[in-house]
């Protein structure tokens, strides 16, 4: 019973924190995915269960921002949505075909890549915009590639989208956030359907995360606007780094 209660509190808290983080700045999977592994879920199933648990919270945030939705740099939202759905499907298929032992070895490096991207991706995008501009076709190809990554793993994919879009448009980050929520939700939705069909989802753990993420996503979408985004990113980046270090230690330190 104590272990069961501990797992309940761990996953509920992780779900709430993940949903809040996704609504405010992204990076929620940095909490939900390691929490599932700490709860004893195998890595591939943990990744799939985390995706399924968090996508309703992302949809909640997208719904809150629905009146502000618009295309990016002259590209209509339906076209970007189609690229994201196709990429998310391809990424989910790729995960389903990845052996568990292979994914176990990839996880620390995927987390490290996502941690660095979350912490520095926006600055890199701003610097690149000064010397690099991309066209609409390149943006669509990049959006598909981001969809593949989102369906396969997804850590910091929202930041990657914002960095990529900054090479096409000079719109403010606030103006891009509604599209980020919607397209991230699209990737997660199609991936979730495939993971469910493939039998990868552990429903008890997923449901606990799901409830916490729904509450956290609603809370973050409504109150996140009042939080200093710079301070929020610093706090979340530090948390991401700690989670990544923990996974490295669990993988290579024993």
C-alpha positions in Angstrom: 0.0 0.0 0.0 2.7 2.6 0.8 4.4 1.9 -2.6 1.0 2.2 -4.3 0.3 5.5 -2.6 3.8 6.8 -3.3 3.3 6.0 -7.0 -0.1 7.7 -7.0 1.3 10.9 -5.5 4.4 10.8 -7.8 2.4 10.4 -11.0 -0.4 12.8 -10.0 2.2 15.5 -9.1 4.1 14.8 -12.3 1.0 15.1 -14.4 0.0 18.4 -12.8 3.5 19.8 -13.2 3.8 18.5 -16.8 0.5 20.0 -17.8 1.4 23.4 -16.2 4.8 23.4 -17.8 3.4 22.6 -21.3 0.9 25.4 -21.0 3.4 28.0 -19.8 6.6 27.2 -21.8 6.6 23.5 -22.8 8.9 20.7 -21.5 6.2 18.7 -19.6 7.5 15.4 -20.9 10.8 16.0 -19.0 8.7 15.3 -15.9 6.1 12.8 -17.0 8.5 10.5 -18.8 11.1 10.1 -16.1 8.3 9.8 -13.5 6.8 6.8 -15.3 10.3 5.2 -15.5 10.7 5.8 -11.7 7.3 4.1 -11.3 8.7 1.0 -13.0 7.3 1.4 -16.5 9.7 0.2 -19.4 11.1 3.1 -21.5 9.1 2.6 -24.7 5.8 2.1 -22.8 6.7 5.1 -20.6 7.2 7.3 -23.7 3.9 6.1 -25.2 2.0 6.4 -21.9 3.4 9.9 -21.3 2.3 11.0 -24.8 -1.2 9.7 -24.3 -1.5 11.2 -20.8 -0.3 14.7 -21.8 -2.1 15.2 -25.1 -5.5 16.0 -23.6 -3.9 18.7 -21.4 -2.3 20.1 -24.5 -5.7 20.2 -26.2 -7.1 22.0 -23.2 -4.4 24.7 -23.6 -5.1 24.9 -27.3 -8.8 25.4 -26.6 -8.0 28.3 -24.2 -6.0 29.9 -27.0 -8.4 29.1 -29.8 -9.5 32.6 -30.5 -5.9 33.6 -31.2 -5.1 30.9 -33.7 -3.6 31.9 -37.1 -1.2 30.7 -39.7 2.6 31.2 -39.7 4.4 33.5 -42.1 1.7 33.3 -44.7 1.3 29.5 -44.4 -2.2 28.5 -43.5 -2.8 26.6 -40.3 -4.5 23.7 -42.0 -1.4 23.0 -44.1 0.8 23.2 -41.1 -1.6 20.9 -39.3 -1.4 18.3 -42.1 2.4 18.3 -42.0 2.3 17.9 -38.2 -0.1 15.0 -38.3 1.8 13.2 -41.1 5.1 13.7 -39.2 3.6 12.6 -35.9 2.3 9.4 -37.5 5.7 8.6 -39.0 7.4 9.2 -35.7 5.0 7.0 -33.8 5.5 4.2 -36.4 9.3 4.6 -35.9 9.0 4.3 -32.2 6.8 1.1 -32.5 9.6 -0.4 -34.6 12.4 0.5 -32.2 13.6 -2.3 -30.0 13.4 -1.5 -26.2 17.2 -2.0 -25.7 17.9 0.5 -28.5 15.5 3.0 -27.1 16.9 2.6 -23.6 20.3 3.6 -25.0 18.9 6.6 -26.9 16.8 8.0 -24.1 19.6 9.9 -22.1 20.9 11.4 -25.3 17.4 12.4 -26.5 16.8 14.0 -23.1 20.1 15.8 -23.3 19.4 17.1 -26.8 15.9 18.3 -25.7 17.3 19.9 -22.6 19.8 21.9 -24.5 17.2 22.8 -27.1 14.8 24.0 -24.5 17.4 26.1 -22.7 19.1 27.6 -25.8 16.9 26.9 -28.8 15.1 30.3 -28.7 18.4 32.2 -28.6 19.8 30.2 -31.4 16.7 30.8 -33.5 17.0 34.6 -32.9 20.6 34.6 -33.9 20.0 32.5 -37.0 17.2 34.9 -38.1 19.7 37.7 -38.5 21.5 35.8 -41.3 19.1 32.9 -42.4 15.7 33.1 -43.9 13.8 30.1 -45.2 10.9 29.8 -47.6 7.5 28.2 -47.2 8.4 24.8 -48.7 11.5 24.6 -46.4 9.2 25.5 -43.5 6.8 22.7 -44.4 9.5 20.2 -44.7 10.9 21.3 -41.4 7.5 21.1 -39.8 7.1 17.5 -41.0 10.5 16.6 -39.6 9.5 18.2 -36.3 6.3 16.1 -36.4 8.4 13.0 -36.8 10.5 14.0 -33.7 7.3 14.9 -31.8 5.7 11.5 -32.6 8.9 9.6 -31.7 10.0 11.5 -28.5 8.8 15.1 -28.5 10.9 16.7 -25.8 11.2 20.5 -26.4 9.4 20.1 -29.8 7.4 23.2 -29.0 10.7 25.2 -28.7 12.0 23.7 -31.9 8.8 24.9 -33.7 9.2 28.4 -32.4 12.9 28.5 -33.4 12.1 27.2 -36.9 9.2 29.7 -37.3 11.4 32.6 -36.3 13.4 32.0 -39.5 10.2 32.6 -41.5 8.4 35.3 -39.6 9.1 38.2 -37.2 5.9 37.7 -35.4 6.1 37.9 -31.6 6.4 34.7 -29.5 3.0 35.5 -27.9 1.4 35.5 -31.4 3.0 32.1 -32.2 2.0 30.4 -29.0 -1.6 29.4 -30.0 -0.3 27.6 -33.1 2.4 25.9 -31.1 -0.2 24.5 -28.7 -2.4 23.3 -31.6 0.3 21.7 -33.7 1.9 20.0 -30.7 -1.5 18.6 -29.8 -1.9 17.3 -33.4 1.4 15.4 -33.2 0.6 14.0 -29.9 -3.0 13.0 -30.9 -2.0 11.0 -34.0 0.9 9.4 -32.1 -1.4 8.5 -29.1 -3.9 6.8 -31.4 -1.1 4.6 -32.8 0.3 3.8 -29.4 -3.1 2.8 -28.1 -3.7 0.6 -31.2 -0.2 -0.9 -30.7 -0.9 -1.8 -27.0 1.9 0.2 -25.6 -0.1 2.2 -23.1 -0.3 1.2 -19.4 -3.7 2.6 -18.6 -3.6 2.9 -14.8 -0.4 5.0 -14.7 -1.6 6.9 -17.8 -4.9 7.8 -16.3 -3.3 9.2 -13.1 -1.0 11.4 -15.2 -3.9 12.3 -17.4 -6.0 13.7 -14.6 -3.1 15.7 -13.2 -2.1 17.1 -16.7 -5.7 18.2 -17.4 -5.8 20.2 -14.2 -2.2 21.5 -14.8 -2.9 22.5 -18.4 -6.0 24.5 -17.5 -4.2 26.1 -14.6 -1.1 27.0 -16.6 -3.1 28.3 -19.6 -5.1 30.7 -17.4 -2.4 31.8 -15.0 0.7 31.3 -17.1 0.3 34.8 -18.7 1.0 36.3 -15.3 4.3 34.5 -14.8 7.5 36.1 -16.0 8.4 33.9 -19.0 12.1 34.4 -18.5 12.0 33.2 -14.9 9.7 30.3 -15.8 12.2 29.2 -18.5 15.1 29.3 -16.1 13.3 27.2 -13.5 12.0 24.7 -16.1 15.5 24.5 -17.7 17.0 23.7 -14.3 14.4 21.0 -13.6 15.0 19.5 -17.1 18.7 19.4 -16.4 18.1 17.6 -13.1 15.8 15.0 -14.8 18.3 14.4 -17.6 21.2 14.0 -15.1 19.0 11.5 -13.2 18.3 9.4 -16.3 22.0 9.5 -17.2 22.9 8.2 -13.7 20.3 5.5 -13.9 21.5 4.4 -17.3 25.3 4.6 -17.0 26.1 5.2 -13.4 25.2 1.8 -12.0 
